């Protein structure tokens, strides 16, 4: 599967984000596990030389953009990713807000990842809390409330903006090298 995905990442994502980005490094085959326990890393790059404060800001902006992208997808009402389908279904059944349900699922996934010996970082913990919080805060505003019932073109543009926001948010928070999201770490651990 990686052999089929690599040309796509190279052709589409590297020109957009650059070779030195996290996605660019992944496209070049640089993802690996290293260190004591399992910790995800996209390989060395300029992100490693950035100050801790700069990396922390990069992490926070990335997590905000990721949450915003999920919110845009929800507002467009054209469908969301599999994890968000799970969050939405659980939120409907439990009567809890979408973001809070996302946080709950993230905690469970983090516990499973810890059992799989994935070493969390501050980025892992902030991923658990901030993405769901951003989603709930944005869902609590009247911004874009009418998009789901609007023209298809508007909904498609909102969906595209959501996908771009999630992509850039992912590149930023993973590129900060302060710990993977709980799902990212778990998926890499399962792969190994």
C-alpha contacts under 8 A as a table, 3 or more apart, distances in Angstrom:
res1	aa1	res2	aa2	distance
1	X	4	X	5.28
1	X	5	X	6.24
2	X	5	X	4.96
2	X	6	X	5.83
3	X	6	X	5.44
3	X	7	X	7.37
4	X	7	X	6.43
4	X	8	X	7.41
5	X	8	X	5.35
5	X	9	X	6.32
6	X	9	X	5.16
6	X	10	X	6.06
6	X	27	X	5.41
6	X	28	X	7.47
6	X	29	X	7.80
7	X	10	X	4.99
7	X	11	X	5.94
7	X	27	X	7.67
8	X	11	X	5.20
8	X	12	X	5.83
8	X	13	X	7.62
9	X	12	X	5.37
9	X	13	X	5.03
9	X	14	X	6.55
9	X	23	X	7.56
9	X	24	X	7.59
9	X	27	X	5.32
10	X	13	X	5.98
10	X	14	X	5.28
10	X	15	X	7.66
10	X	24	X	7.13
10	X	27	X	5.45
10	X	28	X	7.40
11	X	14	X	6.51
11	X	15	X	6.97
12	X	15	X	6.25
12	X	16	X	6.86
13	X	16	X	5.16
13	X	17	X	6.00
13	X	18	X	7.68
13	X	23	X	6.76
13	X	24	X	6.90
14	X	17	X	5.24
14	X	18	X	4.81
14	X	19	X	5.47
14	X	21	X	7.88
14	X	23	X	6.86
14	X	24	X	4.94
14	X	27	X	7.40
15	X	18	X	5.47
15	X	19	X	7.53
17	X	21	X	6.07
17	X	23	X	7.22
17	X	24	X	6.95
18	X	21	X	5.58
18	X	24	X	6.02
19	X	23	X	7.79
19	X	24	X	4.37
19	X	25	X	6.36
20	X	24	X	5.84
20	X	25	X	6.24
20	X	45	X	6.38
20	X	46	X	7.32
21	X	24	X	4.98
21	X	25	X	6.13
21	X	45	X	7.99
21	X	171	X	6.95
21	X	175	X	6.84
22	X	25	X	5.07
22	X	26	X	6.17
22	X	42	X	5.96
22	X	171	X	5.68
22	X	172	X	7.95
22	X	174	X	6.74
22	X	175	X	5.33
23	X	26	X	4.99
23	X	27	X	6.06
23	X	171	X	6.30
24	X	27	X	4.98
24	X	28	X	6.31
25	X	28	X	5.10
25	X	29	X	6.47
25	X	30	X	5.24
25	X	31	X	7.13
25	X	42	X	6.12
25	X	43	X	6.96
26	X	29	X	5.02
26	X	30	X	5.16
26	X	31	X	5.40
26	X	42	X	6.32
27	X	30	X	7.38
30	X	42	X	5.69
30	X	43	X	5.67
31	X	40	X	7.44
31	X	41	X	6.02
31	X	42	X	4.53
31	X	43	X	6.37
32	X	40	X	6.38
32	X	41	X	5.89
32	X	42	X	6.59
32	X	43	X	7.34
33	X	38	X	5.91
33	X	39	X	5.56
33	X	40	X	5.18
33	X	41	X	6.31
33	X	188	X	7.90
34	X	37	X	7.67
34	X	38	X	6.34
34	X	39	X	5.94
34	X	40	X	7.10
34	X	41	X	7.36
35	X	38	X	6.75
35	X	39	X	6.71
36	X	39	X	7.78
37	X	117	X	5.52
37	X	118	X	6.13
37	X	119	X	6.12
38	X	117	X	5.82
38	X	118	X	4.53
38	X	119	X	5.79
38	X	189	X	6.87
39	X	118	X	5.74
39	X	119	X	5.48
39	X	120	X	7.46
39	X	179	X	7.59
39	X	180	X	7.81
39	X	185	X	7.06
40	X	179	X	7.39
40	X	180	X	6.39
40	X	185	X	6.19
40	X	188	X	7.06
41	X	177	X	7.04
42	X	175	X	7.74
44	X	47	X	7.51
44	X	48	X	6.35
45	X	48	X	5.75
45	X	49	X	7.52
46	X	49	X	5.34
46	X	50	X	6.68
47	X	50	X	5.29
47	X	55	X	7.37
47	X	175	X	6.30
47	X	176	X	6.26
47	X	177	X	7.42
48	X	176	X	7.87
48	X	177	X	7.39
50	X	54	X	6.05
50	X	55	X	6.27
51	X	54	X	5.11
51	X	55	X	6.21
52	X	55	X	5.05
52	X	56	X	6.05
53	X	56	X	5.00
53	X	57	X	6.20
54	X	57	X	5.18
54	X	58	X	6.13
55	X	58	X	4.94
55	X	59	X	6.09
55	X	176	X	4.78
55	X	177	X	7.49
55	X	178	X	7.56
56	X	59	X	4.97
56	X	60	X	6.27
56	X	176	X	6.88
56	X	178	X	7.65
57	X	60	X	5.11
57	X	61	X	6.14
58	X	61	X	5.28
58	X	62	X	6.02
58	X	172	X	5.75
58	X	173	X	6.29
58	X	175	X	7.91
58	X	176	X	5.95
59	X	62	X	5.11
59	X	63	X	6.17
59	X	123	X	6.82
59	X	172	X	6.12
59	X	173	X	4.24
59	X	174	X	7.49
59	X	175	X	7.86
59	X	176	X	5.55
59	X	178	X	7.52
60	X	63	X	5.18
60	X	64	X	6.18
60	X	173	X	7.16
61	X	64	X	5.12
61	X	65	X	6.15
61	X	169	X	7.05
61	X	172	X	7.27
61	X	173	X	7.52
62	X	65	X	5.13
62	X	66	X	6.12
62	X	168	X	6.97
62	X	169	X	3.78
62	X	170	X	6.11
62	X	171	X	7.23
62	X	172	X	4.69
62	X	173	X	4.61
63	X	66	X	5.03
63	X	67	X	6.24
63	X	127	X	6.44
63	X	130	X	6.61
63	X	131	X	5.87
63	X	169	X	5.91
63	X	170	X	7.45
63	X	172	X	7.98
63	X	173	X	6.14
64	X	67	X	5.21
64	X	68	X	6.06
64	X	130	X	7.21
64	X	131	X	6.47
64	X	134	X	6.42
64	X	169	X	7.12
65	X	68	X	4.93
65	X	69	X	6.04
65	X	165	X	5.34
65	X	166	X	6.16
65	X	168	X	7.15
65	X	169	X	4.69
66	X	69	X	5.12
66	X	70	X	6.48
66	X	131	X	6.71
66	X	165	X	6.00
66	X	166	X	4.32
66	X	167	X	7.48
66	X	168	X	7.67
66	X	169	X	4.70
66	X	170	X	6.46
67	X	70	X	5.23
67	X	71	X	6.27
67	X	130	X	7.76
67	X	131	X	4.61
67	X	132	X	6.76
67	X	134	X	5.47
67	X	135	X	5.36
67	X	166	X	7.40
68	X	71	X	4.99
68	X	72	X	6.15
68	X	134	X	6.82
68	X	135	X	6.49
68	X	138	X	7.48
68	X	162	X	7.07
68	X	165	X	6.79
68	X	166	X	7.54
69	X	72	X	5.04
69	X	73	X	6.29
69	X	161	X	7.06
69	X	162	X	3.82
69	X	163	X	6.09
69	X	164	X	7.27
69	X	165	X	4.72
69	X	166	X	4.87
70	X	73	X	5.07
70	X	74	X	6.27
70	X	80	X	7.61
70	X	84	X	7.89
70	X	135	X	7.09
70	X	162	X	6.23
70	X	163	X	7.99
70	X	166	X	7.03
71	X	74	X	5.03
71	X	75	X	6.13
71	X	135	X	5.60
71	X	138	X	6.86
71	X	139	X	6.92
71	X	162	X	7.38
72	X	75	X	5.05
72	X	76	X	6.16
72	X	158	X	6.02
72	X	159	X	6.32
72	X	161	X	7.12
72	X	162	X	4.86
73	X	76	X	5.23
73	X	77	X	6.49
73	X	78	X	7.21
73	X	79	X	6.90
73	X	80	X	5.95
73	X	158	X	6.95
73	X	159	X	5.17
73	X	162	X	5.44
73	X	163	X	7.60
74	X	77	X	5.31
74	X	78	X	7.72
74	X	79	X	7.28
74	X	80	X	6.78
75	X	144	X	6.54
75	X	145	X	6.61
75	X	146	X	7.99
75	X	147	X	6.13
75	X	148	X	5.62
75	X	158	X	7.74
76	X	79	X	7.87
76	X	147	X	5.70
76	X	148	X	4.72
76	X	155	X	4.74
76	X	156	X	7.20
76	X	158	X	5.73
76	X	159	X	5.82
77	X	80	X	7.98
77	X	147	X	7.96
77	X	148	X	4.98
77	X	155	X	7.36
78	X	148	X	7.78
78	X	155	X	7.23
78	X	156	X	7.82
78	X	159	X	7.37
80	X	84	X	6.00
80	X	85	X	6.38
81	X	84	X	5.34
81	X	85	X	6.29
82	X	85	X	5.00
82	X	86	X	6.37
83	X	86	X	5.10
83	X	87	X	6.27
84	X	87	X	4.79
84	X	88	X	5.91
84	X	102	X	7.70
85	X	88	X	5.07
85	X	89	X	6.07
86	X	89	X	5.22
86	X	90	X	6.13
87	X	90	X	5.25
87	X	91	X	5.94
87	X	98	X	6.32
87	X	101	X	5.80
87	X	102	X	5.45
87	X	105	X	7.34
88	X	91	X	5.00
88	X	92	X	6.14
88	X	98	X	6.02
88	X	101	X	7.89
89	X	92	X	5.19
89	X	93	X	6.24
90	X	93	X	5.08
90	X	94	X	5.80
90	X	95	X	7.98
90	X	101	X	6.89
91	X	94	X	5.22
91	X	95	X	5.43
91	X	96	X	4.90
91	X	97	X	5.96
91	X	98	X	5.47
91	X	101	X	5.77
92	X	95	X	5.27
92	X	96	X	7.04
96	X	100	X	6.74
96	X	101	X	6.32
97	X	100	X	5.37
97	X	101	X	6.19
97	X	136	X	6.86
98	X	101	X	5.16
98	X	102	X	6.22
98	X	132	X	7.50
98	X	135	X	7.46
98	X	136	X	6.64
99	X	102	X	4.91
99	X	103	X	6.28
99	X	131	X	7.39
99	X	132	X	3.81
99	X	133	X	5.80
99	X	134	X	7.46
99	X	135	X	5.26
99	X	136	X	4.86
100	X	103	X	4.99
100	X	104	X	6.30
100	X	132	X	5.78
100	X	133	X	7.00
100	X	136	X	7.21
101	X	104	X	4.99
101	X	105	X	6.25
101	X	132	X	7.67
102	X	105	X	5.19
102	X	106	X	6.07
102	X	132	X	5.54
103	X	106	X	4.95
103	X	107	X	6.23
103	X	128	X	5.60
103	X	129	X	5.94
103	X	131	X	7.80
103	X	132	X	5.45
103	X	133	X	7.99
104	X	107	X	5.18
104	X	108	X	6.49
105	X	108	X	5.15
105	X	109	X	6.18
106	X	109	X	5.02
106	X	110	X	5.95
106	X	128	X	5.46
106	X	182	X	6.46
106	X	183	X	7.49
107	X	110	X	4.99
107	X	111	X	6.23
107	X	128	X	6.63
108	X	111	X	5.17
108	X	112	X	6.38
109	X	112	X	5.08
109	X	113	X	6.08
109	X	182	X	6.05
109	X	183	X	6.47
109	X	186	X	7.43
110	X	113	X	4.90
110	X	114	X	6.11
110	X	182	X	4.90
110	X	183	X	7.40
110	X	186	X	7.73
111	X	114	X	5.04
111	X	115	X	6.40
112	X	115	X	5.11
112	X	116	X	6.36
112	X	186	X	7.53
113	X	116	X	4.86
113	X	117	X	6.39
113	X	118	X	5.39
113	X	182	X	6.72
113	X	183	X	7.95
113	X	185	X	6.72
113	X	186	X	4.94
113	X	189	X	7.60
114	X	117	X	4.92
114	X	118	X	5.20
114	X	119	X	6.75
114	X	120	X	7.69
115	X	118	X	7.44
116	X	186	X	7.39
116	X	189	X	6.61
117	X	189	X	7.94
118	X	185	X	6.22
118	X	186	X	7.00
118	X	189	X	6.82
119	X	179	X	7.98
120	X	123	X	7.65
120	X	124	X	5.47
120	X	125	X	7.29
120	X	179	X	5.70
120	X	180	X	7.01
120	X	182	X	7.80
121	X	124	X	5.16
121	X	125	X	6.75
121	X	178	X	5.54
121	X	179	X	4.11
121	X	180	X	7.15
122	X	125	X	5.27
122	X	126	X	6.14
122	X	178	X	5.91
122	X	179	X	6.14
123	X	126	X	5.08
123	X	127	X	5.82
123	X	173	X	7.46
123	X	177	X	7.88
123	X	178	X	4.83
123	X	179	X	4.59
123	X	180	X	6.31
123	X	181	X	6.85
124	X	127	X	5.09
124	X	128	X	6.42
124	X	178	X	7.53
124	X	179	X	5.12
124	X	180	X	5.31
124	X	181	X	4.69
124	X	182	X	5.92
125	X	128	X	5.23
125	X	129	X	6.62
125	X	181	X	7.81
126	X	129	X	5.19
126	X	130	X	5.58
127	X	130	X	5.53
127	X	131	X	5.91
127	X	181	X	5.62
127	X	182	X	7.57
128	X	131	X	6.60
128	X	132	X	7.22
128	X	181	X	7.23
128	X	182	X	7.19
129	X	132	X	5.97
129	X	133	X	6.26
130	X	133	X	4.95
130	X	134	X	5.95
131	X	134	X	5.21
131	X	135	X	6.26
132	X	135	X	5.08
132	X	136	X	6.24
133	X	136	X	5.20
133	X	137	X	6.09
134	X	137	X	5.10
134	X	138	X	6.10
135	X	138	X	5.27
135	X	139	X	6.00
136	X	139	X	5.04
136	X	140	X	6.09
137	X	140	X	5.15
137	X	141	X	6.86
138	X	141	X	5.36
138	X	143	X	7.57
139	X	142	X	7.52
142	X	145	X	5.44
144	X	147	X	5.40
145	X	148	X	7.16
146	X	149	X	5.78
146	X	150	X	6.30
147	X	150	X	4.90
147	X	151	X	7.74
147	X	154	X	6.94
147	X	155	X	6.15
148	X	155	X	6.51
150	X	154	X	6.68
150	X	155	X	6.83
151	X	154	X	5.43
151	X	155	X	6.47
152	X	155	X	5.00
152	X	156	X	6.03
153	X	156	X	5.10
153	X	157	X	6.18
154	X	157	X	5.17
154	X	158	X	6.17
155	X	158	X	5.04
155	X	159	X	6.12
156	X	159	X	5.02
156	X	160	X	6.13
157	X	160	X	5.02
157	X	161	X	6.10
158	X	161	X	5.04
158	X	162	X	6.15
159	X	162	X	4.97
159	X	163	X	6.24
160	X	163	X	5.10
160	X	164	X	6.19
161	X	164	X	5.12
161	X	165	X	6.02
162	X	165	X	5.01
162	X	166	X	6.18
163	X	166	X	5.20
163	X	167	X	6.14
164	X	167	X	5.02
164	X	168	X	6.12
165	X	168	X	5.34
165	X	169	X	5.83
166	X	169	X	4.99
166	X	170	X	5.91
167	X	170	X	5.18
167	X	171	X	6.25
168	X	171	X	5.05
168	X	172	X	6.16
169	X	172	X	5.15
169	X	173	X	6.12
170	X	173	X	5.34
170	X	174	X	5.84
170	X	175	X	7.94
171	X	174	X	5.46
171	X	175	X	5.61
172	X	175	X	4.95
172	X	176	X	6.18
173	X	176	X	5.29
173	X	177	X	7.39
173	X	178	X	7.86
174	X	177	X	5.71
174	X	178	X	7.49
174	X	179	X	7.32
174	X	180	X	6.22
177	X	180	X	7.52
180	X	183	X	7.90
180	X	184	X	5.78
180	X	185	X	5.56
181	X	184	X	5.14
181	X	185	X	6.20
182	X	185	X	5.35
182	X	186	X	6.12
183	X	186	X	5.08
183	X	187	X	6.05
184	X	187	X	5.29
184	X	188	X	6.32
185	X	188	X	5.27
185	X	189	X	6.13
186	X	189	X	5.01
186	X	190	X	6.10
187	X	190	X	5.11
187	X	191	X	6.15
188	X	191	X	5.00
188	X	192	X	6.35
189	X	192	X	5.21
